[in-house]
Amino acid sequence: MAREAKRLILESVAKYHQETAGDTEFIPGVTPVLPSGAVLTAEDRVALVEAALDMRIAAGVSSRRFERQFAKALGLRKAHLTNSGSSANLLALSSLTSPQLGDRRMKPGDEVITVAAGFPTTVNPIFQNGMTPVFVDVELGTYNATAERVAAAIGPKTRAIMIAHALGNPYEVDEIARLADEHDLFLIEDNCDAVGSLHRGRFTGTFGDLATTSFYPAHHITTGEGGCVLTDNLVLARIVESMRDWGRDCWCEPGEDDTCHKRFRYQLGDLPPQYDHKYTFSHVGYNLKGTDIQAALGVTQLTRLEEFGAARRRNWQRLRDGLEGTPGFLLPLATPGSDPSWFGFAITLTDDAGYDRYELLRFLGDRKIGTRLLFAGNLTRHPGYLDREFRVVGDLTNSDVILERTFWVGVYPGLTSEMIDYVAASLREFARGAR
């Protein structure tokens, strides 16, 4: 009886989706053209409801399934689901402070090379772990740091590199990974905006010691909220799992006991003999797990990763072709050797544009075209960071240009060719009319 009731409910959910999520006519200037968003199907809605019907409210079978499938999709050995991409960044860097890493363990005062022209939660874990960010500038057009800039920033206190692939565009990660190896540095790839991007034929997120992703609705696939830490290193994977799961030493799944068949036979730290391994803590950790309801959505979304990437590339190229030669615009470029799964389309106003960014964004907003700044622009100029200790190598001239003159518009799969053409036409109209 219950099985039949569930079947009928899920059939009704699929029907409900089809009746409420149909195509709507695009009306220029009326229909919002969003910079980002999730693309959800009947299968996604059914997966969410099925997980709820089964009362899978904590991390469980769907979480493990998604972790296995996501790691396999990127060609890595381990993935650990988290409650957000920002948590994934915190977890990734924090895992490198584990005593289990011996002499390689990172400590307060160590330096981490990063960029100021990005999202703050790539940098925040450095501060949160008592370490010092070393900022390098990025290139206009690609909006990424170069291996040359990173190499110049390596000093006696440098222990890691933690940089995000900008708007889905890979940085020179092959070269930077070699630099890290030569100098015995950890490399964390913040891959939150770049899942499915390729550099020299390899997926981003597969070059470093650790990689992070985000599944917020703006990103390439979504679980609502959520993120992930991935690695090929089984030692790091075990540390990540421990620190994500309260810092415990035990690796039993929730609700399970004695997976190792030695639950009361460990002698760790200063604990008494026969102390319960399930409540032995080897790290100062967190609870950063996702839920099965999130993971159930991730499983269905993951089947469309290639499709979503193709749509992002198609929309980006159509927009770039439509804006070629527009006065006052510096258009984006893929990093050489890369095939980005684009997160957004960045435009920097040239210094002779004859108008400022605010005027243009107001014009686009009046036309219902959504825009976003390139995140922090220059994080060192934001109020929350003015009294923080950091080091800058070279200058942040391009980061300041990004702060003042750069923005991006959407290319996500929910945008149609008609919408992309409308955005391009609107940008051309403003740029030429302002001259």
C-alpha positions in Angstrom: 0.0 0.0 0.0 2.7 2.5 1.0 4.8 1.7 -2.2 1.7 2.3 -4.4 1.0 5.5 -2.6 4.5 6.7 -3.1 4.4 5.9 -6.8 1.2 7.9 -7.2 2.6 10.8 -5.4 5.8 10.9 -7.5 3.7 10.6 -10.7 1.7 13.6 -9.5 4.8 15.5 -8.7 6.1 14.9 -12.3 2.8 16.0 -13.7 2.7 19.1 -11.5 6.2 20.1 -12.7 5.1 19.7 -16.4 2.0 21.9 -15.8 3.8 24.6 -13.8 7.2 24.8 -15.4 6.4 25.2 -19.1 8.1 27.5 -21.5 7.1 31.1 -21.2 7.4 33.7 -23.9 10.4 36.0 -23.7 9.3 39.7 -23.7 12.3 42.0 -24.1 12.4 44.6 -21.3 9.8 42.7 -19.3 11.1 39.2 -18.8 14.1 39.3 -16.4 17.4 38.1 -18.0 19.1 36.7 -14.9 22.9 36.6 -14.5 22.7 33.1 -13.0 20.2 30.4 -11.8 19.4 26.8 -11.5 17.9 24.8 -14.4 15.5 22.2 -12.8 13.5 19.4 -14.4 10.7 17.1 -13.4 13.3 14.5 -12.5 14.9 17.0 -10.0 11.6 17.7 -8.4 10.7 14.1 -8.1 14.1 13.3 -6.5 13.6 15.9 -3.9 10.1 14.7 -3.0 11.2 11.1 -3.0 14.0 11.9 -0.5 11.5 13.7 1.7 9.0 10.9 1.5 11.7 8.5 2.7 12.5 11.0 5.5 16.2 11.0 4.5 16.8 14.3 6.4 20.5 13.8 7.3 23.5 12.6 5.3 23.0 9.1 4.1 22.6 6.8 1.1 22.1 9.6 -1.4 25.0 11.6 0.0 27.4 8.6 -0.4 26.0 7.9 -3.9 26.5 11.5 -5.0 30.0 11.6 -3.6 31.0 8.5 -5.5 29.4 9.7 -8.8 30.8 13.2 -8.6 34.3 12.0 -7.8 34.1 9.6 -10.7 32.8 12.3 -13.1 36.0 14.3 -12.5 38.3 11.3 -12.4 39.2 11.7 -8.7 39.2 9.1 -5.9 37.3 10.9 -3.1 34.6 13.6 -2.7 33.1 14.8 0.5 29.8 16.7 0.4 29.6 19.8 2.5 26.8 22.3 3.3 28.3 25.0 1.1 31.2 25.9 -1.2 32.4 28.3 1.4 32.5 25.5 4.0 34.4 23.4 1.5 37.1 26.1 1.2 37.3 26.3 5.0 37.5 22.6 5.3 40.1 22.2 2.6 42.6 24.6 4.1 41.9 23.5 7.7 42.6 19.9 6.8 46.2 21.0 6.0 46.7 21.9 9.7 46.2 18.3 10.8 48.9 16.8 13.0 48.7 13.7 10.9 50.6 15.5 8.2 53.7 15.7 10.4 56.3 18.2 9.2 54.1 19.3 6.3 51.4 20.4 8.7 50.4 24.1 8.2 50.5 26.4 11.2 49.5 30.0 12.1 51.9 32.4 10.5 52.3 30.4 7.3 51.7 32.3 4.1 49.2 31.3 1.4 49.4 32.8 -2.1 46.0 34.0 -3.5 44.4 36.8 -5.4 42.4 39.8 -4.2 40.1 39.9 -7.3 37.8 37.1 -6.3 35.2 35.9 -3.9 36.1 36.5 -0.2 35.5 32.9 1.0 38.6 31.8 -1.0 40.6 34.1 1.2 38.7 34.0 4.5 39.9 30.5 5.5 43.5 31.8 5.4 42.6 34.4 8.0 40.4 32.0 10.0 43.4 29.6 10.4 45.7 32.4 11.6 47.7 32.4 8.3 48.7 35.3 6.1 47.4 35.8 2.5 49.9 36.9 -0.1 48.0 38.7 -2.8 49.1 38.8 -6.4 47.4 40.7 -9.2 45.5 39.1 -12.1 45.4 39.7 -15.9 42.6 41.8 -17.4 40.6 39.7 -20.0 41.3 36.3 -18.3 40.9 37.7 -14.8 43.4 35.1 -13.5 46.8 35.2 -11.9 49.7 33.8 -13.9 52.4 31.3 -13.0 54.9 34.1 -13.3 53.1 36.3 -10.7 52.7 33.3 -8.4 56.4 32.4 -8.7 57.4 35.9 -7.7 55.3 35.7 -4.6 56.9 32.5 -3.2 58.9 33.3 0.0 60.4 31.5 3.0 57.0 31.4 4.8 55.0 30.3 1.8 53.3 26.9 2.4 50.3 26.8 0.0 48.6 28.3 -3.0 44.8 28.8 -2.9 43.3 30.4 -6.0 39.9 30.2 -7.7 39.4 29.7 -11.5 37.8 33.0 -12.4 34.3 32.9 -13.8 35.0 29.3 -15.0 38.1 30.4 -16.9 41.0 28.2 -15.7 44.2 29.9 -14.5 47.6 28.4 -15.6 46.9 25.5 -13.2 49.3 23.0 -14.9 52.2 25.4 -14.5 51.2 26.5 -11.0 50.8 22.9 -9.9 54.4 22.3 -11.1 55.6 25.3 -9.1 53.8 24.0 -6.1 55.5 20.6 -6.5 59.0 22.2 -7.0 58.7 24.3 -3.8 56.9 21.6 -1.7 53.7 23.7 -1.5 50.1 22.6 -1.2 47.8 23.6 -4.0 44.1 24.1 -3.4 42.0 24.7 -6.5 38.8 26.7 -5.7 36.8 25.1 -8.6 33.4 26.5 -7.4 32.8 28.5 -10.6 34.5 26.1 -13.0 33.1 22.5 -12.8 33.6 20.9 -16.2 36.2 23.4 -17.4 39.4 22.0 -19.0 43.0 23.1 -19.0 45.4 21.3 -21.3 42.8 18.5 -21.7 42.3 17.9 -18.0 39.4 18.9 -15.7 40.1 21.8 -13.4 40.0 20.5 -9.9 42.3 17.6 -10.7 45.7 19.4 -10.6 45.9 20.3 -6.9 46.2 18.4 -3.6 42.6 19.4 -2.9 39.8 21.0 -4.9 36.5 22.6 -3.8 33.2 23.1 -5.5 29.9 24.9 -4.8 26.4 23.7 -5.6 24.6 27.0 -4.8 21.9 27.6 -7.5 24.1 30.0 -9.4 26.7 27.2 -10.1 27.1 24.6 -12.8 25.0 22.0 -11.0 23.0 22.6 -7.8 21.9 21.0 -4.6 20.2 24.2 -3.4 22.9 24.9 -0.9 26.0 22.7 -0.8 29.6 22.1 -1.8 32.3 19.5 -1.9 36.0 18.8 -1.2 37.7 16.5 -3.6 41.1 14.8 -3.7 43.1 11.9 -5.0 45.1 11.8 -1.8 43.6 9.2 0.6 45.4 10.6 3.6 44.0 14.0 3.0 40.6 12.5 2.2 40.5 10.9 5.6 41.5 14.1 7.3 38.8 16.0 5.4 36.2 13.5 6.4 37.2 13.7 10.1 37.2 17.5 10.2 33.9 17.7 8.4 32.3 15.2 10.8 33.0 17.0 14.2 36.7 16.0 14.1 35.9 12.4 15.1 38.4 9.6 14.5 35.6 7.1 13.8 34.5 6.6 10.2 31.2 4.8 10.8 28.3 6.2 8.9 25.6 8.0 11.0 23.6 5.3 12.8 26.3 2.6 12.3 28.5 1.1 15.0 31.8 -0.8 15.0 32.5 -0.7 11.2 36.2 -1.4 12.0 35.3 -4.2 14.5 37.7 -2.5 17.0 35.3 0.1 18.6 36.6 -0.5 22.1 40.1 -1.5 21.4 41.8 1.8 20.4 44.2 3.6 22.7 44.5 7.2 21.4 45.8 10.4 23.0 45.5 10.4 26.7 42.2 8.5 26.7 41.7 5.6 29.0 41.8 2.0 27.7 38.6 0.7 26.0 37.3 4.2 25.3 34.6 4.3 22.7 36.2 5.1 19.3 32.9 6.5 18.1 33.5 9.4 20.5 37.2 9.8 20.0 38.2 13.1 18.4 41.4 13.4 16.5 40.9 16.9 15.1 39.4 20.2 16.1 36.6 19.9 13.6 33.1 21.1 12.5 29.8 19.7 11.4 29.8 20.8 7.7 27.9 17.9 6.2 25.2 18.2 3.6 21.9 16.3 3.7 20.4 13.5 1.7 17.7 15.8 0.3 20.4 18.0 -1.1 22.3 15.0 -2.4 19.3 13.5 -4.1 19.0 16.7 -6.2 22.8 16.5 -6.9 22.5 13.0 -8.3 19.9 14.1 -10.9 21.7 17.3 -11.7 25.0 15.5 -12.3 23.5 13.6 -15.2 23.2 17.0 -17.0 26.7 18.4 -16.3 27.9 17.9 -19.9 24.7 19.4 -21.3 25.0 22.4 -19.0 28.6 23.0 -19.9 27.8 22.9 -23.6 25.0 25.5 -23.1 27.4 27.8 -21.1 30.0 27.6 -23.8 27.4 28.2 -26.5 25.9 31.2 -24.8 29.3 32.7 -24.0 30.5 32.4 -27.6 27.2 33.9 -29.0 27.5 36.9 -26.7 31.2 37.4 -27.5 30.5 37.3 -31.3 27.6 39.7 -30.8 29.9 42.2 -28.9 33.0 42.0 -31.0 34.2 45.5 -31.9 31.9 47.3 -29.5 33.7 50.5 -28.5 34.7 50.9 -24.8 34.6 47.2 -24.0 37.4 44.9 -23.1 36.0 41.5 -23.8 37.0 38.3 -22.0 39.5 35.7 -23.3 40.0 32.1 -22.4 43.4 31.3 -20.8 45.6 29.7 -23.5 45.2 25.9 -23.5 41.8 26.1 -21.8 38.3 25.2 -22.6 36.2 26.9 -20.0 32.7 25.9 -18.9 31.9 29.6 -18.3 30.3 30.9 -15.2 29.7 34.4 -16.5 30.7 36.9 -19.2 33.0 39.6 -17.9 33.3 43.0 -19.5 35.8 45.7 -18.4 35.2 49.3 -19.5 38.2 50.8 -21.2 39.7 54.0 -19.8 38.4 55.9 -22.8 34.9 54.5 -22.8 33.4 57.9 -22.0 31.0 56.7 -19.4 31.2 54.9 -16.0 30.0 51.5 -15.0 27.2 52.8 -12.8 25.5 54.4 -15.8 25.7 51.2 -17.8 24.4 49.0 -15.0 21.5 51.3 -14.5 20.7 51.2 -18.2 20.8 47.4 -18.2 18.8 47.2 -15.0 16.0 49.3 -16.6 15.9 46.7 -19.4 15.6 43.8 -16.8 19.1 42.5 -17.6 20.8 41.3 -14.4 24.4 42.1 -13.8 27.0 41.3 -11.1 30.4 42.8 -10.2 33.4 40.5 -10.4 33.0 39.7 -6.7 35.3 41.6 -4.4 37.3 43.4 -7.2 40.1 44.2 -4.8 39.4 42.5 -1.5 42.0 44.6 0.3 39.9 47.7 -0.1 36.8 46.3 1.6 35.9 47.4 5.1 36.2 43.9 6.6 39.8 43.6 5.5 41.3 47.0 6.2 42.8 46.0 9.5 43.9 42.5 8.5 47.5 41.4 8.1 48.4 40.5 4.5 51.3 40.9 2.0 51.1 42.1 -1.6 53.7 41.1 -4.2 54.0 43.6 -7.0 50.9 45.8 -7.2 47.1 45.3 -7.5 46.6 47.7 -10.4 44.4 45.4 -12.5 42.5 44.4 -9.4 41.7 48.1 -8.9 40.6 48.3 -12.5 38.2 45.4 -11.9 37.0 47.0 -8.7 36.0 50.2 -10.6 35.2 49.1 -14.2 34.4 45.4 -14.5 31.0 43.6 -14.4 29.6 40.4 -15.8 26.4 39.2 -17.3 24.9 35.7 -17.4 25.5 32.8 -19.8 23.9 30.0 -17.7 21.8 27.3 -19.4 18.5 28.9 -18.6 19.2 31.7 -21.0 17.9 31.3 -24.6 19.6 32.6 -27.8 17.0 35.3 -28.0 17.9 36.5 -24.5 21.6 36.5 -25.3 21.0 38.5 -28.5 18.9 41.0 -26.5 21.7 41.4 -24.0 24.3 41.9 -26.8 22.0 44.4 -28.6 21.4 46.4 -25.4 25.1 46.6 -24.6 25.9 47.7 -28.2 23.1 50.3 -28.1 24.4 51.9 -24.9 28.1 51.8 -25.8 27.5 53.4 -29.2 24.9 55.9 -28.0 27.2 57.1 -25.2 29.9 58.1 -27.6 
